[in-house]
Amino acid sequence: MKDLNQIMSVSDDRSIRVWALEGNSYVQKEELYGHRSRVWSVRETYDMIASVSEDATCKLWVRGVGKPFETLKGHSGKNVRALAAFNDFESQIDMLATGGEDGAIKIWDIYSMKHQKTLFEAGQGNQ
């Protein structure tokens, strides 16, 4: 479940950092590496972390493990820049939306680890 006293950051050095509020300042708690290129965005889901990168992937992480447990691929070309997480904590539903430079918006069910739908893909319409 989301901890309101924690924040996450991404960097050109391919890292994701998790920070926790201690007193009046944030202290780094985790440093995650697994992408091959700079990381553009990170979101917390029901029980994991999702990130997208210039390496055209979305990676899923479990807190405290230090490496990704799953890599979602489906965008063509380089760069998945946008990431949104849809969470329903009561029913434990987790969906991700990724947006790539290929013009596609893809919806993922992260419990089945499968691409569910492409909402838009340049020149192809809905799939």
C-alpha positions as CSV (number, residue, x, y, z in Angstrom):
1,M,0.0,0.0,0.0
2,K,1.2,3.5,-0.7
3,D,3.2,5.2,2.0
4,L,2.4,9.0,1.9
5,N,5.8,9.6,3.6
6,Q,7.7,8.2,0.7
7,I,8.5,9.6,-2.8
8,M,10.3,8.2,-5.8
9,S,12.7,9.8,-8.3
10,V,14.2,8.8,-11.7
11,S,17.4,9.8,-13.4
12,D,19.4,9.8,-16.5
13,D,21.9,7.5,-14.8
14,R,19.2,4.7,-15.2
15,S,18.3,4.7,-11.5
16,I,15.1,4.8,-9.5
17,R,15.4,6.0,-5.9
18,V,12.9,5.6,-3.1
19,W,13.0,8.3,-0.4
20,A,11.4,8.3,3.0
21,L,10.6,11.3,5.2
22,E,12.6,11.2,8.4
23,G,12.0,14.2,10.6
24,N,12.1,17.3,8.3
25,S,14.1,15.7,5.4
26,Y,14.0,12.8,3.0
27,V,16.5,10.0,3.2
28,Q,17.2,7.6,0.4
29,K,16.0,4.1,1.3
30,E,16.4,2.2,-2.0
31,E,18.3,2.6,-5.2
32,L,17.1,0.4,-8.1
33,Y,19.0,-0.3,-11.4
34,G,17.7,-2.5,-14.2
35,H,17.0,-0.4,-17.2
36,R,19.6,-0.1,-20.0
37,S,18.9,3.6,-20.7
38,R,17.6,6.6,-18.8
39,V,14.4,6.2,-16.8
40,W,11.6,8.6,-17.7
41,S,8.9,7.9,-15.2
42,V,8.0,5.8,-12.1
43,R,4.7,5.0,-10.4
44,E,3.7,3.0,-7.4
45,T,1.0,0.3,-7.9
46,Y,-0.9,-1.7,-5.3
47,D,2.1,-3.7,-4.2
48,M,5.0,-2.9,-6.6
49,I,6.8,-0.2,-8.5
50,A,6.5,0.4,-12.3
51,S,9.0,2.3,-14.4
52,V,9.4,3.2,-18.1
53,S,12.6,4.0,-19.9
54,E,14.4,5.1,-23.1
55,D,15.1,1.4,-23.5
56,A,11.4,1.0,-24.7
57,T,10.4,-1.2,-21.7
58,C,8.2,-1.0,-18.6
59,K,9.8,-2.8,-15.7
60,L,8.0,-4.0,-12.5
61,W,9.8,-4.1,-9.2
62,V,9.0,-5.4,-5.7
63,R,10.2,-3.2,-2.9
64,G,13.3,-4.3,-1.2
65,V,14.4,-6.8,-3.9
66,G,16.6,-4.5,-5.8
67,K,16.0,-5.8,-9.3
68,P,13.0,-6.0,-11.6
69,F,11.0,-9.2,-11.6
70,E,9.2,-8.5,-14.9
71,T,9.8,-6.5,-18.1
72,L,6.8,-5.5,-20.3
73,K,7.6,-5.0,-24.0
74,G,5.3,-4.0,-26.7
75,H,6.2,-0.6,-28.0
76,S,8.1,-0.4,-31.2
77,G,11.2,1.8,-31.5
78,K,12.8,3.7,-28.8
79,N,11.5,5.4,-25.7
80,V,8.5,4.7,-23.5
81,R,8.0,8.1,-21.9
82,A,4.7,8.1,-20.2
83,L,3.3,5.9,-17.4
84,A,0.0,5.9,-15.5
85,A,-1.1,3.5,-12.8
86,F,-4.8,2.7,-12.2
87,N,-5.3,1.2,-8.7
88,D,-8.3,-0.1,-6.8
89,F,-6.8,-1.0,-3.4
90,E,-10.0,-2.7,-2.1
91,S,-10.2,-5.1,-5.0
92,Q,-6.5,-5.1,-5.7
93,I,-6.8,-4.3,-9.4
94,D,-3.7,-2.9,-11.0
95,M,-3.5,-1.7,-14.6
96,L,-0.8,0.3,-16.3
97,A,-0.9,2.6,-19.3
98,T,2.3,3.3,-21.2
99,G,2.8,5.9,-23.9
100,G,5.7,5.5,-26.3
101,E,7.3,7.5,-29.0
102,D,5.8,5.0,-31.5
103,G,2.5,6.9,-30.9
104,A,0.9,4.0,-29.1
105,I,-0.9,4.0,-25.8
106,K,-0.9,0.5,-24.3
107,I,-2.9,-0.9,-21.4
108,W,-1.4,-3.7,-19.3
109,D,-2.9,-6.0,-16.7
110,I,0.1,-6.3,-14.4
111,Y,-1.2,-9.4,-12.5
112,S,-1.4,-11.4,-15.7
113,M,1.7,-9.5,-17.1
114,K,-0.1,-9.2,-20.4
115,H,-0.8,-6.4,-22.8
116,Q,-4.6,-5.9,-22.8
117,K,-5.3,-3.2,-25.4
118,T,-3.7,-0.6,-27.6
119,L,-5.8,2.5,-27.4
120,F,-4.0,4.3,-30.2
121,E,-1.3,3.5,-32.6
122,A,-0.2,5.9,-35.3
123,G,-1.6,4.9,-38.6
124,Q,-3.3,1.7,-37.4
125,G,-6.4,2.7,-35.4
126,N,-7.6,0.8,-32.3
127,Q,-6.6,-2.8,-31.6
